[in-house]
Amino acid sequence: MSEFTHDILILGSGIAGLRAALEISMQSDGKVDMGIISKVQLMRSHSVAAEGGTAAVLRPEEGDSFDLHAWDTIKGSDFLADQDVVYRFVKMMPDEILRLDRWGIPWSRKPDGRIDQRPFGGHGYPRAVYAADKTGFFEMQTLYDNLLQYDNVTRYDEWFVTSYIIEDGVFKGLTAFDMATGEFHVFRGKALIIASGGIGRVSGFTTYSHTVTGDGIAMAYRAGIPLKDMEFVQFHPTGLIPTGILMTEACRGEGGYLRNNKGERFMERYAPSRMELAPRDIVSRSIITEINEGRGFPGPRGLDYVHLDLTHLGADKINERLGFIRELTMKFVGVDPVKEPIPIRPVWHYLMGGIDTNIDGKASGVEGVWAAGEAGCESLHGANRLGTNSTAECLVYGNITGNEALKYIDGKELPKFSGDAVQKEKDRIFNDLMKRDGKESVYELRSEVRDIIDKHMPVYRTGEKMKEGLERIRQVKERYKNITVRDKSKAYNTDLVFALELGFMIDVAEVLIAGGLRREESRGGHARLDFPKRDDEKWLKHTVAKYTPDGPEFEYKPVAITTWKPVERKY
Ligand SMILES: Cc1cc2nc3c(=O)[nH]c(=O)nc-3n(C[C@H](O)[C@H](O)[C@H](O)COP(=O)(O)OP(=O)(O)OC[C@H]3O[C@@H](n4cnc5c(N)ncnc54)[C@H](O)[C@@H]3O)c2cc1C
């Protein structure tokens, strides 16, 4: 076992992790020593999949404003966003776009050469800056290219982090193994930025990469850092049938329609002023209502659907703005969107909740830990995120947490730790997990988790179904004690990786179901048939879940309402 030391450790090399690394390199003139650890090759981080755009106010002279972006985000959040966070975010975003521009990103442009922007759901102004329908890929590539000029960064690609070492409330390091050799190692660092992404793969019908299993969030929870608002998960309205591949909201931003089996643009019934460009929670609920009331099409495996119709946009526009979407639908389902509608239904997409942080992205209750991007919950999105605000959040909070971590390490020595935590973790993996000889299959339990989430935490939830779901997930937790990791070899032992990921998935799934069961109202991504209304009197507050060996314990925190009072949400 070797020990690696760095001033700052960054867990994750998606947009949030790379933006933080670049900020630290720039601000320290390449002097602060950093380690970036990722379980996949850097450019395979999930962020490369982001398609439609990144939100920012670029043209106040043409009618957009910080107040409007803030209002759209807060109303979109069903008033659960912390408004001080939202204002800080919208004010920082324009510089992030211009910085990326100077760093060389090929933003899509208007004919006069200015950066183009397109409409997105819930935004009252077309403020999605984009690079065709591969925005995430180009953002990642640009951040990575610019990071290459610094030599203060050590990359640990295909290294799997298993736990954080926090002693006396202070971050000291983490444990990880090199997936190529299977060797277990320890990292010491003065500060940690968790940029480990979301939890999408707890669902079986999701837009997310197979690697998005909530590891960084679950490790924080196990280390005593609370999780916030985990019951708020976003269903994206348009997942391709039957794979769940995302049909970006830019399809509707560019003018696409949603139609039911009668050919009706049904959004007129639910959001007449915004139609297809209402926020995602509202569009997803509307699609499911159409399907439940018999106006959908029968799909495979119960995946009934409606149509996303782009045919009226014409081949030129589709090829220029949505070329990747056309490629995907033709390759995966043989549908050419120039000629025929695309079969879609709401798909498990984004985690609004995550590691509980303050407005600076600092994790609650510990020193030396920050969280940025989808893993962190500084409460920007509240109960429902607006499209394009997530890559934006990765940029802003990569920037903020990079600077905060730099300030924190100034003058600090590398911390020492007892070694007990490392030995305990090594034993957990190699003497316990690897040596278990139980009857349970990791793969069957993974499917079971997904089945539970899909059946018990769908777009419309009920207390009864969530209660059953919680019982089922607790059974899986018990059964996990009886798994076998069949592959005992060291190099690229994906059996072990899957077993560790499954443990993380079970923890986050338990928190999100238990949190949902307690929240007796409908707000944003948490829609309950048994409590169909938002209840500000009782539930205008954040859910905070703390780890105990017997399951999560819950507390609640107030929402920062600085500017806009909650009102009825109509579109
Ligand atoms: C298909 C799709 C399209 C999207 N399009 C848009 C869009 O157009 N606009 C928008 O704003 N948002 C979009 N989103 C959302 C957005 O892409 C994500 O929220 C965002 O990219 C998350 O970035 P991140 O940096 O937080 O994490 P990620 O990019 O997910 O990176 C996580 C990193 O953590 C590492 N990691 C995790 N666990 C471990 C471990 N145990 N050990 C070591 N490393 C680990 C991973 O290897 C990876 O490097 C989209 C999402 C999807 C699924």
PDBQT file of the ligand as one rigid body, heavy atoms in Angstrom, charges set to zero:
ROOT
HETATM    1  C1  LIG A 601     -27.713  12.901 -21.366  1.00  0.00    +0.000 C 
HETATM    2  C2  LIG A 601     -27.618  14.111 -20.489  1.00  0.00    +0.000 A 
HETATM    3  C3  LIG A 601     -27.621  15.364 -21.053  1.00  0.00    +0.000 A 
HETATM    4  C4  LIG A 601     -27.514  16.491 -20.240  1.00  0.00    +0.000 A 
HETATM    5  N1  LIG A 601     -27.530  17.719 -20.841  1.00  0.00    +0.000 NA
HETATM    6  C5  LIG A 601     -27.388  18.826 -20.067  1.00  0.00    +0.000 A 
HETATM    7  C6  LIG A 601     -27.370  20.122 -20.664  1.00  0.00    +0.000 A 
HETATM    8  O1  LIG A 601     -27.466  20.281 -21.889  1.00  0.00    +0.000 OA
HETATM    9  N2  LIG A 601     -27.213  21.185 -19.843  1.00  0.00    +0.000 N 
HETATM   10  C7  LIG A 601     -27.097  21.073 -18.493  1.00  0.00    +0.000 A 
HETATM   11  O2  LIG A 601     -26.963  22.081 -17.807  1.00  0.00    +0.000 OA
HETATM   12  N3  LIG A 601     -27.097  19.849 -17.907  1.00  0.00    +0.000 NA
HETATM   13  C8  LIG A 601     -27.237  18.732 -18.659  1.00  0.00    +0.000 A 
HETATM   14  N4  LIG A 601     -27.239  17.500 -18.052  1.00  0.00    +0.000 N 
HETATM   15  C9  LIG A 601     -26.872  17.380 -16.644  1.00  0.00    +0.000 C 
HETATM   16  C10 LIG A 601     -25.350  17.538 -16.507  1.00  0.00    +0.000 C 
HETATM   17  O3  LIG A 601     -24.725  16.932 -17.606  1.00  0.00    +0.000 OA
HETATM   18  C11 LIG A 601     -24.776  16.901 -15.233  1.00  0.00    +0.000 C 
HETATM   19  O4  LIG A 601     -25.518  17.291 -14.117  1.00  0.00    +0.000 OA
HETATM   20  C12 LIG A 601     -23.324  17.355 -15.033  1.00  0.00    +0.000 C 
HETATM   21  O5  LIG A 601     -22.568  17.148 -16.203  1.00  0.00    +0.000 OA
HETATM   22  C13 LIG A 601     -22.685  16.637 -13.857  1.00  0.00    +0.000 C 
HETATM   23  O6  LIG A 601     -21.310  16.966 -13.845  1.00  0.00    +0.000 OA
HETATM   24  P1  LIG A 601     -20.392  16.687 -12.591  1.00  0.00    +0.000 P 
HETATM   25  O7  LIG A 601     -19.079  17.331 -12.896  1.00  0.00    +0.000 OA
HETATM   26  O8  LIG A 601     -21.087  17.072 -11.352  1.00  0.00    +0.000 OA
HETATM   27  O9  LIG A 601     -20.234  15.092 -12.549  1.00  0.00    +0.000 OA
HETATM   28  P2  LIG A 601     -19.856  13.998 -13.669  1.00  0.00    +0.000 P 
HETATM   29  O10 LIG A 601     -19.589  14.593 -14.993  1.00  0.00    +0.000 OA
HETATM   30  O11 LIG A 601     -20.895  12.937 -13.559  1.00  0.00    +0.000 OA
HETATM   31  O12 LIG A 601     -18.476  13.441 -13.158  1.00  0.00    +0.000 OA
HETATM   32  C14 LIG A 601     -18.381  12.616 -12.006  1.00  0.00    +0.000 C 
HETATM   33  C15 LIG A 601     -16.941  12.219 -11.820  1.00  0.00    +0.000 C 
HETATM   34  O13 LIG A 601     -16.808  11.538 -10.571  1.00  0.00    +0.000 OA
HETATM   35  C16 LIG A 601     -16.024  10.373 -10.762  1.00  0.00    +0.000 C 
HETATM   36  N5  LIG A 601     -16.382   9.372  -9.735  1.00  0.00    +0.000 N 
HETATM   37  C17 LIG A 601     -17.615   9.057  -9.271  1.00  0.00    +0.000 A 
HETATM   38  N6  LIG A 601     -17.518   8.097  -8.326  1.00  0.00    +0.000 NA
HETATM   39  C18 LIG A 601     -16.192   7.800  -8.191  1.00  0.00    +0.000 A 
HETATM   40  C19 LIG A 601     -15.439   6.896  -7.387  1.00  0.00    +0.000 A 
HETATM   41  N7  LIG A 601     -16.021   6.049  -6.513  1.00  0.00    +0.000 N 
HETATM   42  N8  LIG A 601     -14.098   6.869  -7.525  1.00  0.00    +0.000 NA
HETATM   43  C20 LIG A 601     -13.471   7.686  -8.409  1.00  0.00    +0.000 A 
HETATM   44  N9  LIG A 601     -14.146   8.553  -9.199  1.00  0.00    +0.000 NA
HETATM   45  C21 LIG A 601     -15.468   8.611  -9.088  1.00  0.00    +0.000 A 
HETATM   46  C22 LIG A 601     -16.355   9.923 -12.176  1.00  0.00    +0.000 C 
HETATM   47  O14 LIG A 601     -15.363   9.071 -12.687  1.00  0.00    +0.000 OA
HETATM   48  C23 LIG A 601     -16.403  11.275 -12.883  1.00  0.00    +0.000 C 
HETATM   49  O15 LIG A 601     -15.109  11.685 -13.235  1.00  0.00    +0.000 OA
HETATM   50  C24 LIG A 601     -27.396  16.359 -18.851  1.00  0.00    +0.000 A 
HETATM   51  C25 LIG A 601     -27.402  15.089 -18.282  1.00  0.00    +0.000 A 
HETATM   52  C26 LIG A 601     -27.543  13.970 -19.095  1.00  0.00    +0.000 A 
HETATM   53  C27 LIG A 601     -27.623  12.631 -18.461  1.00  0.00    +0.000 C 
ENDROOT
TORSDOF 0
